[in-house]
């Protein structure tokens, strides 16, 4: 009964409350309450409850909470109309004493790691220092604090990149993005936990818990297994409460180094050649979550040298690199990408990194920096390498400035890597090969693999693979399309050529398409045709790959089959050679 009352008090305060309060911790709690607009002096019953905890008399806490039925109204917590309040009295004695079941969220999960606060975070928050192992073992710990910490730990254990805490009509849904795909590992939690869980996340990220009508951004830093882990927090008002999304930024798990990212030797040498140039602009394109930042950091890591001054402006700073000046965008103070670039020009730079080119001013400033003898690295959101030039044109950048400054474009995607422990070998039929522009007589000696899915919709015997949890995939691998500017391409860009013309010229100069790179990984057994179709295959990409294949081989005009010198007709469809 006492634990249930403490839990109710914690929900009212939106703060974890220890079992006993000494004078120092009591003063710190009062300070945090005043910062949130909850002044105990204005609520005598709340003050009495706090004094009861300080004097270690749990019965006084019960009396302070039950003294008046207007205690909840005095605190005046905001809530949605028609939604059941967290502090409503239970309907029965059995319901009030029933513990919150959290085991379903972490079924089969072993918390063998410790998630601790960074020293700087601990210094900022005073004596408040969390140890999740102790929290798990402490029966008096707040259930909400325990739940939130378990969610963070499970995401780290699974190697997730994002955490989605989504209030729905059926309850609080928790999902993890693993290898680029959102997955749910438990049933929804009770709806009554929505305000408490979202408030706990916002408290950890130093967000305003009273503001529920606007989106907010924050950051959480913790230590996990002796390494620093950052969680980028975003809150968003929704129909059934605030949705919380956390992006995991684990710098220690990031593989920096182009040789660890790019498997194709030709593409690797081409990217390294672009990154070694003394001046010019390099664009890295791709959708959100395609690994653009990792590629940029890898380029900077290879150029990082005591004799080179490297400056970056990012929003936000995802990873920390030693020996490099990194700046955080602060739009409220007027410090955006273009302002930072202009300031960099007075800092004697050699290499500049712009986190994202979003507008005309940033694009022009970056191009001017590239034209004045600096190497500029930046990102764009577009589908492939040739379309990046059209994207700059849509921003209003003059074509002659693009052709004079641009030295190369790198477009990339991330494909799920098929699990090497449970993958299945097979020979695809002609229909499946034709969907990807492949011909059966060319792939006779190739060994294809497909993922071994283990779920309720398919009949598989035995337990799921322990390495991939039955998904058939484990980890991701990069796919790259590298366009290197030459005189012919620069002339076409300056003349305002279309994207189709630029793509054709790039293919003629030897550019390997995203689809062609992906199919090579399929032949190597790294991924599957299913994954390529999900992430890469488009009509324009298929046409580009067919055009690239036609440039390197002589093909039949009717069936597309490969021909050899001396053949007068196609041996597959008997069409005379033209």
N, C-alpha and C positions, 0 to 999 in steps of 0.2 A: 504493500500500500504506500509506504514512504517513497519508494522508487518511482511509483506512478505519479505521485504529487511533485516530486522533483522534475520529472519529465514535463508535466504540465507547466510548471514554473519556467522551465527552459523555453518552452514554446511561446509563452507570454513575453518573455524577455528577448527572444530571438538570439540567445547566447548560451553557450555551454556553461553550466554552473557546477563547480566542484561540490563535493559532499560537505566540506568544511571550509570556511573562509577565515584566514588570518587577517590582521589589520592591513597589511600591504596589498594582498589580493583583493580585499574588500574595497579599498580605495581605487584600485585599477578598474574594477568592475563598475564602480560608480562613475568614473570618468568616461568609460565606453558607453554607458547608458545615457549620460548627458549629451554625448556627441550624436546619439541617435534620436534625440528629442524626448527621451524617457527620463524625466527628472524625478527621482524618488521622493524629494521633498514635497512635490505636488501630489504624490500618491502615498499617503501614510501607510496603507496596507501593504504596498509593495516594499516600502522601507522596513516595515516590521518583519516581513518575510526574509529580507536580506539580513537583518540583525539576528534573526533566529538561526540562520546558517552560520553566522559568525560566532555565535555562542555555543554552537554544536548541539543545539536542542531541536531535534527534528519535529517534536510535537508542536513547538511554537510556530514552525513553518506551516503546518496543517491548520493551526488556528488562524494564522494570518491570512491564509487563502480562503478559509471558510467563514471569516468574520462577516463578510457582506457579499450578497449576490451581485453587487455592482463593481466588483474588482476588475472584471474584464472590461466593463464600460469605462472605468477610470483610465486604464492603460490605453484604450482606444486604438487597437490595432486595425489597420485597413484590411478589408476583405471584399471579395466579389459578392454581389448580390445573389442570394439563393444558395450559396455555397456553405457547406457545413463548417462551422468554426472548429479550430483545433482545441480551443479551450472550453467547449461545451461539456457539461457534466455527462458522464457515461450513463447509458440507459440501465445498466445493471452492475452489480458488484463484480460478477464474473468478467464482464467486459472490461472494467476498470483495471483489474489485476492481470489480465491476459497480456503476456509480453508480445512485442512486435516481432513477427517472424521475418527474419532477414536471411535465413539460410537458403531460400530459393534463389536469391540473387547470385550467390556464390557457391553453388553446388559443385563440389569437387575442387574447390579453390583452396590452395595452401598459401598462407601468408608467411612465407619464409623470408621476406625482405622487410626492411624498416624504412618508413617514409618519414623523414624528419625535416624540420625547417632549416633553411640556410642560416648560417651565423648572423648575417646581416638582417635577415627577417626576424630572428629571435631578438636581436638587439633593439630593433625597431618596436617590437611588440612587448618589450619588457621581459618579465619572467615567464611569459607564456611560451612553452616549448613542448611540442607534441611528439610522442613516440607511439606509433601505431601498434606495436607489439604489446605495449603496456595497456593501450586502449582496449585491445581485444581481450586481454586477460582480466581487466578491471570490470567487475560486475556493476559498479556504480557509475561507469562512464555513460555519457549521454548516448542514447540509441541513434539520434540523428547524426552526431559527430562520428560515431562508429560506422554508420552506413555510408556517409560521404567518403571517409577514409578508405573503406573497403572498395568503393567504386573506383577510386584513383589507383589503388593497388592492383585491382584486377585488370585494369587497362594496361598498366605497366607489365604485368605478368603475361598478358596476351600479345604484347607488342602492338597495341592499337595506336592509330595516329590521331583519332578524334573520339570524344565522348559526347553523346547526345542524351541529355536529360529532358524529356519531352512530356509535358502534361497533356494527357488525352482524356477523353470522356470516360474511358474505362479505367483510368488510373495514371500513375507515373511510369512512363516507359523509359527504360535505360538501354541504349544501344551503343555498340562500339564499331568504329570503322577499322576493319582489319584487312590489310592488303587491298585497300581501295574499295571495299564492299562493306556496307552496314550490316551488322549482324546483331541479333538479340539473343542473350544467353539466359533470360529469365522471363517470367510472367510479369505484367505490370504490378507495381507497388500500389498500396491504398492511396486514394485521392487525398485523404487528410494529411498526407506527408508532403504534399506539393509545396505549401508555403514554407515549411520548416527546412526542407532540403534545398530549395532555391535560395533561401536566406542564408543558409550555411555556406553555400558556394560563394555568394556575394560578399559575405563577411571575410572569407579567406582571401578573396581577390580585392579587398578594400573598395568595394562598390557601395553605393547608397542603397540600403535595403528598403528605405521608405519610398524610393522612386520606382514605381512599377509600370509607368506609362511610357517610358522611353527606353531605347536600347542603350546598353552600357558595355564598356570594354575594360578589362582588368587583367591581372597576372597573378599567378600563384607559383612560388618557387619552393621546392622541397628537395630533400636528399633521399635517394633511394639506392641502397647497396653501394654506399660510398661515392655516388656520383650525383651531380646536380641535374635536376629535372625541372623544366619550366612548363606551366600550363597556361596557355593563352585563353582567357575566359571571355565569352560574349553572352550577354543576356538579351532576350528579345521578348516583348509582350506578345502573348497569344490568347486564343479564345478561352482556354482553361487554366491559364496561369503563365508564368514566365518560363520560357524555354532557355536552358543553359547548354551551351556548346563549348567544349574545351578542346583545344589543339595541343597535343603533346609535342614538346620540343626537347628532345633528348640529344644534346650535342655529342655525347660520348658514343652513342650508337650510330651516328652518321659516318658513313664511309666517304671521307674526303680523299679525292684522288681520281683523276680522269680514267686511269687504267682499271680502277675498281668499278667504274660506272659504264664505260663504253667497251663492249666486247669485240666489236669489229675493228681490226687493226687499221684499215683505211680511214674509217671515220675518226678513230682515236688520233691518228697522226694529223688529220685535217684540223680537228679542233685544237690540238696543241699548237699547230702552226698559226692558227688565228689568234690564240691567246698570247703568243710570243711577239706579236707585232708592236712596234713602238707607238703607233697612234692609229686612230680610226674607231669605228663603233661596231660592236658585236651585239646582235639581238638574240635573246633566248626566248623562244615562244612555246606556248602550250597552255592547256587549261589549268584551272586551279588544282593543286595537288599532284602535278605531273613531274615534280622534282626539279623545277627551274632553279630554285634557291640552292639546292645541293650542287648543281652543275656550276653555278656562278661561284660558290664558295670553293669548289675544287679548282676552278681557273685561278682564283685569287691565291689559293694555297700554293699553286705551282709558280706563280709570279712573285710570291712573298719573299722578299730579300731585304737585308738591311740597307742596300743601296737604292731601293725603290720606295717612294712615298705612295701609299695606297690609302684612299679615303672612300668611305661608303656612306650612303644615306638610305635608310630602310624604314619600313613601316609594317610591322615592328622589327627590331633586331632579333633575329631568330637564333643565331649562333654567334658565339664570341670567338674571334680569331686573334691570336697574339701578334703584336707588331703592326696592327692595322687600326686606323682611326675610324670608328664606327659611330654614326650619328643617328639619333631617333627623330623621326618626323613629329612635330608638335604644331598642328594646324591652329590650335587655339591661340598660340603665341605668334602665328604667322610664319612659322618655320616649316615650309613645305619642300618638295623635291627641287623645284626651280630655285628657291631661295638658297637652299643648301648648296646646289651646284655653283651658283654665283659666288658663294663664300669660299667654296673649294678652290676656285680659280685664283684666289689670293693666298692659298696655302702651299704653293709650290708643289702641285701634285704630279704624279706620273701615271697612275692608274686610278680611275674613278668607277664606282659602282652605284647605279641608280636602281633602287628596289623595283620600281615599276614606272613606265612611261604611260601616264594616264591622260595628259592633255597636251595642247599645242605648245604652251610655254615651256613645259618640261622637255618636250621633244626638241624644240629649237635650241634650248640651252645645252642639251646633251650633244647635239650635232655641232654647235659652235665649239664646245670643248674638244670634240674629236677633230675638228678642222684646225685647231690651234696647237696640235702636237701632243694630245693626250689620248690614251686608250680608255674608252668608255664602254662599260658593260651594263646592259639594261635588259628588261623583260617586256614582252608584249603578250596580250591575250589574242591569239588567232589560231587557225586550224593547222596550217603548215607553213613551211619556210617561204614560198613565193607569195603567199597572201599577206605576209608581214609588210611588204612594201605598199600594198594597197591600203593596209591599215594606217600607215603613216600618212598616206595621201588623204584619207578620210579625216585625219586630224587637222589638215591644212598645211602640212609641210611641203615645200616646193620640191618637185622631183629632182632638180639639179643639185639641191643640198643633200638629198638622200644618196644620189649616185656618187657624190664627191666624198662623203664621210663613211658610208657603209662598207665594211670589208667582209662581213659574213653573217649568216643567220643559222641558228641551231634550233630546230623544232624537235620536240621530244614528247614521249608518252611513257607511262609505266604499265607494264603487263605483269599479271600474276605469274609467278614461276610454278610450274607443275611440280607436285610433290614427287621426289625421286624414289620414295619408299613404297608408294602405292599406285603409281601411274600404270596405265594399261597400254600396251602396244597394239596397233591395228593398222590396216591398210584402207584408207578412205576410198570411196567409190568415185567414179568420174564426175558425178553431179556435185559432190562436195568439193572436189578439186577445181572444177570449173567455176565454182562460186568465187574462188580466190584467184582466178586467172591462171591456174595450173593445169597441166595436161598429164594424163595418166602415163604416157610413154616416157615422160621426162622424170617421173617420180617412182620408177619401179624399184630402184635400189635404196630408197629413202625409208627410214623407219619412223613412223609417226606415233605420237602418244596422245592419249586423252586422260582427263582427270577421272579418278575413281571417287565419285561422289557417294557419300554415305548419309542419307537422310530418310525421312519418313515417306517420301514420295517414290523411292526406288527400292527394289528388292535386292538387298545386299545382305549377305550372311556375315556373322562375326561382328566384333566391335569395330568402331571407327578407328582410323589410323591415328596413333598418338602423336605423330609429328605434325599433322595438318588438321586435327580435330574433325576429320571426315569431310572437309571441304574439297579435298583434292589438290589444293594449292598451298604453297608456303613461301612467303617472301615475294618480292617483285624484282623485275629486271627492266632496265631502260631500253627504249627504242629511239633512235636518233635519225634525223634527216638534216644533213649539213649542206648548206648552199654557200659556196665561196664565190664572191664577186670577181668577175674578170672584165676585160675591156668590152666584150660583146654585151654582157649583162648590164654593165654600167651605162653604156650608150642607150640600151633599150629603156632602162629606168629613167634616164634624163629626157627621153623622148615621150615619156608617159605611156609605155606599153602596158597592155592588159596583163592580168594575172596568168591567163592561159599561155600567152606568149612567153612570159618570164619562166613559167614552169617548163615549157618545151625547151627553151634555151638552157635551163639548168640541167635538164635530163640529157641534152646533147653534150654538155660539158662533163658528164659523168656522175651527177648527183644520184645517190641511192635514196629511194623513197621510203617513207615510214612503213608502207606495206611490204616492200622488198626486204627491209631490215627485219621486220617481224617474221616473214616466212623463213628467213635464214635461221632465226632462233627456233622455229618450229622444227626445221630439219635437224637441228642440233639436239633436240629433245628438251629444250629449256622451257617451252610453253606449248600451248595447244592451238589448233585452228579455231576452236570455240572461243578462246580468249582473244585471239586476233580479230574475229568477227565482232566481238563485243566492244572492243576499244578502237580498232584501227580501220576496219573495212568500210569504205564509202565508195560511191559511184565514181567520184573524181579521182580518188586514190587508186581504184582498180584500173581506170583508164590510164592514169599516169604510169602505173606499173607495166601495163601492156605496151605502152609506148616506149618505155625504157627497155623492155625485153626485145622489142622490134628493132631498136637501134643497135643492139649487140648481136643479134642473130637474124638470119634470113628465115622468114616464116611464110606459110601458105596464106594467100589472101582469103581463102574460103574457110578453112578450119583452124588456122593459126598454128598449125604444126610446124616444128622446126625442120628446115631443109638443109641439105649439105651441097657443097659444090659438086657439080657434075650430074645432079639429079634433074631430069627433064620434067618430071611430074611429081606431085605429092604422093608419097606411098600410102597415106592414110585416107585420102578422099579421091585420089586419082585425078586431081585438078592439074592441068598443064601449067608449068611454071612460066610466069610472065617475064 
